[in-house]
Amino acid sequence: MLIALAIFAGVAVLVHTAPFPFILEALRPTRSLWRVPANADATPTLYLTFDDGPNPEWTPVLLDALTECEVRATFFLIDAHITPATEHIVTRMAAEGHAIALHSENRWLMLATPDAFAARLRDAANRIQSLTGAEPCRLFRPHGGWRSAAMYAGLQKAGYTLTGWSWGMWDWDWWRQPAGEHVATRLARKASAGHIVVIHDGHHRNPTADRRHAAATVRLLVPRLKSRGFAFDTLRDAMRRTPSV
């Protein structure tokens, strides 16, 4: 009996927190994105995404690295981190051709009602549009991947797609400060066409956290994968090419 209860509890937790598609995604297969479908005839493409910004110190350094490597990425921004000190960073992202999407700093947002959640998305999108002159792409990444049926209902109301990341394609390093060389080596080893990579240029609680590894990872990872024939693109452009994404 206790074993059965433990299994049930474990499954219940995974339903809402699994860092991969699980039961909620099986019930809503077209409302989330964890990997971009790869075309066997196309150049293998990887999608760099960055979470928890904008960071006033390290996001500009990251943007410099992306420019040097001639790749565009997708930035999932926390609304509370868009301040007078970082607004120019958001406008720079847009001007340099990067995609901008929405993120959150609160795991418990999954408990919000669908209407409240949809309203929050619309408010954050309007702020970004007021800065950049363009609506952000209709993608939302929940903090830590914590999600719920109510969140999915709110996403549908607002016309957004929940966006995760491909298995193992992240910069989490077991509670240690990530290092660019280590992260780049691991990502390069696992990379395959259509993978969505998540790297943090900010922190959900500390908007000025040390995130120097983000730019360092880009400068090491991109040349290695380009030498293997990979291309890089934004999730915004992937959605334009494949409307079902």
C-alpha positions as CSV (number, residue, x, y, z in Angstrom):
1,M,0.0,0.0,0.0
2,L,2.7,2.5,0.9
3,I,4.7,1.6,-2.2
4,A,1.5,2.3,-4.3
5,L,0.9,5.6,-2.6
6,A,4.6,6.6,-3.1
7,I,4.3,5.8,-6.8
8,F,1.1,7.7,-7.1
9,A,2.6,10.7,-5.4
10,G,5.7,10.6,-7.6
11,V,3.6,10.5,-10.7
12,A,1.4,13.4,-9.5
13,V,4.5,15.5,-8.9
14,L,6.0,14.7,-12.3
15,V,2.7,15.6,-14.0
16,H,3.4,19.2,-13.0
17,T,7.2,19.4,-12.7
18,A,8.8,17.0,-15.2
19,P,11.5,18.6,-17.3
20,F,10.2,16.7,-20.3
21,P,6.8,16.1,-21.9
22,F,4.6,14.0,-19.6
23,I,0.9,13.4,-18.9
24,L,-0.3,16.9,-19.4
25,E,1.5,17.1,-22.7
26,A,0.0,13.8,-23.8
27,L,-3.4,15.3,-23.2
28,R,-2.5,18.5,-25.0
29,P,0.0,17.4,-27.6
30,T,-0.3,20.6,-29.8
31,R,0.0,23.1,-27.0
32,S,3.6,22.7,-26.0
33,L,7.0,22.8,-27.7
34,W,10.0,20.7,-26.4
35,R,11.8,20.1,-29.6
36,V,11.4,21.5,-33.1
37,P,10.6,18.8,-35.7
38,A,13.7,18.2,-37.8
39,N,13.5,18.0,-41.6
40,A,15.8,15.2,-42.9
41,D,16.5,17.3,-46.0
42,A,17.4,20.5,-44.2
43,T,20.5,21.7,-42.4
44,P,20.5,20.4,-38.8
45,T,19.4,23.3,-36.7
46,L,19.8,24.1,-33.0
47,Y,17.7,26.6,-31.0
48,L,19.5,28.6,-28.3
49,T,17.2,30.1,-25.7
50,F,18.1,32.2,-22.7
51,D,16.1,32.5,-19.5
52,D,15.6,34.9,-16.6
53,G,16.9,38.1,-18.1
54,P,17.4,40.8,-18.9
55,N,20.5,41.0,-16.7
56,P,22.0,44.5,-16.7
57,E,25.6,43.2,-16.6
58,W,25.6,39.8,-18.4
59,T,22.9,40.0,-21.0
60,P,24.8,42.7,-23.0
61,V,27.9,40.5,-22.9
62,L,25.9,37.6,-24.1
63,L,24.5,39.8,-27.0
64,D,28.0,40.7,-27.9
65,A,28.9,37.0,-28.1
66,L,25.9,36.2,-30.2
67,T,26.8,39.0,-32.6
68,E,30.4,37.7,-32.8
69,C,29.2,34.2,-33.6
70,E,26.6,35.5,-36.1
71,V,23.7,33.6,-34.5
72,R,20.3,34.7,-33.3
73,A,18.6,33.3,-30.2
74,T,15.3,33.4,-28.3
75,F,15.1,35.3,-25.0
76,F,12.5,34.3,-22.4
77,L,12.2,37.5,-20.3
78,I,10.9,38.0,-16.8
79,D,8.6,41.0,-16.7
80,A,9.8,42.2,-13.3
81,H,13.3,42.3,-14.6
82,I,12.4,44.8,-17.4
83,T,13.2,48.1,-15.6
84,P,14.4,51.5,-16.7
85,A,18.0,50.1,-16.2
86,T,17.3,47.2,-18.6
87,E,14.8,48.5,-21.1
88,H,17.6,49.4,-23.6
89,I,18.7,45.8,-23.5
90,V,15.3,44.6,-24.6
91,T,15.2,47.1,-27.5
92,R,18.7,45.9,-28.5
93,M,17.6,42.3,-28.6
94,A,14.8,43.2,-31.0
95,A,17.0,45.4,-33.1
96,E,19.6,42.6,-33.5
97,G,17.0,40.1,-34.7
98,H,16.6,38.0,-31.7
99,A,13.2,36.6,-30.7
100,I,11.6,37.7,-27.4
101,A,9.2,35.5,-25.5
102,L,7.8,35.4,-22.0
103,H,9.0,33.7,-18.8
104,S,8.1,33.8,-15.1
105,E,10.0,33.9,-11.8
106,N,7.3,32.1,-9.8
107,R,6.6,28.4,-9.8
108,W,3.3,28.9,-8.2
109,L,1.9,30.7,-11.1
110,M,0.6,27.3,-12.2
111,L,-2.1,27.8,-9.5
112,A,-3.5,31.0,-11.1
113,T,-6.9,30.9,-12.7
114,P,-6.8,30.7,-16.5
115,D,-8.2,34.2,-16.8
116,A,-5.7,35.7,-14.4
117,F,-2.8,33.9,-16.1
118,A,-3.9,35.0,-19.6
119,A,-4.2,38.6,-18.3
120,R,-0.6,38.4,-16.9
121,L,0.7,37.2,-20.3
122,R,-1.1,40.0,-22.1
123,D,0.2,42.7,-19.7
124,A,3.8,41.4,-20.1
125,A,3.5,41.2,-23.9
126,N,2.1,44.8,-24.1
127,R,5.1,46.1,-22.1
128,I,7.6,44.5,-24.5
129,Q,5.7,45.7,-27.5
130,S,5.7,49.3,-26.1
131,L,9.5,49.1,-26.0
132,T,10.3,47.3,-29.2
133,G,7.4,48.2,-31.5
134,A,6.6,44.5,-32.1
135,E,4.7,41.9,-30.2
136,P,6.8,39.2,-28.6
137,C,6.5,35.7,-30.1
138,R,3.6,33.8,-28.5
139,L,5.7,31.4,-26.4
140,F,5.8,31.1,-22.6
141,R,8.3,29.1,-20.5
142,P,7.2,28.4,-16.9
143,H,9.8,28.7,-14.2
144,G,11.3,25.3,-13.6
145,G,8.8,23.8,-16.0
146,W,6.1,23.9,-13.3
147,R,2.8,23.7,-15.1
148,S,-0.8,22.7,-14.7
149,A,-4.1,22.2,-16.6
150,A,-5.1,25.7,-15.5
151,M,-1.9,27.1,-17.0
152,Y,-2.6,25.3,-20.2
153,A,-6.1,26.7,-20.3
154,G,-4.7,30.2,-19.7
155,L,-2.2,29.8,-22.5
156,Q,-5.0,28.8,-24.9
157,K,-7.0,31.8,-23.9
158,A,-4.1,34.1,-24.6
159,G,-3.0,32.3,-27.8
160,Y,0.4,31.1,-26.4
161,T,2.4,27.9,-26.6
162,L,4.1,26.5,-23.5
163,T,7.8,26.0,-24.3
164,G,10.2,23.6,-22.6
165,W,13.6,22.4,-23.6
166,S,15.1,19.2,-25.0
167,W,16.3,16.5,-22.6
168,G,19.6,17.3,-21.0
169,M,20.1,20.5,-23.1
170,W,20.4,22.9,-20.2
171,D,23.1,24.6,-18.1
172,W,22.1,23.3,-14.7
173,D,25.2,21.9,-13.0
174,W,24.2,20.3,-9.8
175,W,24.0,23.4,-7.6
176,R,27.5,24.6,-8.8
177,Q,28.2,27.8,-10.6
178,P,28.1,26.7,-14.3
179,A,31.4,27.1,-16.3
180,G,31.3,27.9,-20.0
181,E,33.8,25.1,-21.0
182,H,31.9,22.5,-19.1
183,V,28.5,23.5,-20.3
184,A,29.6,23.9,-23.9
185,T,31.3,20.5,-23.9
186,R,28.3,18.7,-22.6
187,L,25.8,20.5,-24.9
188,A,28.0,19.8,-28.0
189,R,28.2,16.1,-27.1
190,K,24.4,15.8,-26.9
191,A,23.3,18.2,-29.6
192,S,21.1,16.9,-32.5
193,A,18.8,18.6,-35.0
194,G,15.8,20.3,-33.5
195,H,17.1,20.5,-30.0
196,I,16.0,23.5,-27.8
197,V,18.9,24.6,-25.5
198,V,18.2,26.6,-22.4
199,I,21.0,28.7,-20.8
200,H,20.4,31.3,-18.0
201,D,21.6,34.8,-18.5
202,G,19.7,35.9,-15.4
203,H,18.3,34.5,-12.2
204,H,14.7,34.4,-11.2
205,R,15.2,36.1,-7.8
206,N,18.5,38.0,-8.4
207,P,18.4,40.1,-11.6
208,T,22.1,40.9,-11.3
209,A,23.4,37.3,-10.7
210,D,26.7,36.3,-12.1
211,R,25.9,34.7,-15.4
212,R,29.2,35.1,-17.2
213,H,29.0,31.5,-18.3
214,A,26.2,32.3,-20.8
215,A,28.4,34.3,-23.2
216,A,31.4,31.9,-22.6
217,T,29.2,29.0,-23.5
218,V,28.1,30.6,-26.8
219,R,31.6,31.5,-27.8
220,L,32.7,27.9,-27.3
221,L,29.6,26.0,-28.4
222,V,28.7,27.7,-31.6
223,P,32.0,27.3,-33.5
224,R,32.2,23.6,-32.4
225,L,28.7,22.9,-33.8
226,K,29.0,25.0,-36.9
227,S,32.1,23.0,-37.7
228,R,29.9,19.9,-37.6
229,G,27.4,21.4,-40.0
230,F,24.8,22.8,-37.5
231,A,22.9,26.0,-38.1
232,F,21.2,28.1,-35.4
233,D,17.8,29.9,-35.5
234,T,15.1,31.4,-33.3
235,L,12.0,29.7,-32.2
236,R,10.0,32.5,-33.7
237,D,11.3,31.7,-37.2
238,A,10.8,27.9,-36.6
239,M,7.1,28.7,-35.9
240,R,6.9,30.7,-39.0
241,R,8.3,27.9,-41.1
242,T,6.2,25.2,-39.4
243,P,2.9,26.6,-38.2
244,S,2.1,23.3,-36.4
245,V,5.2,24.0,-34.1
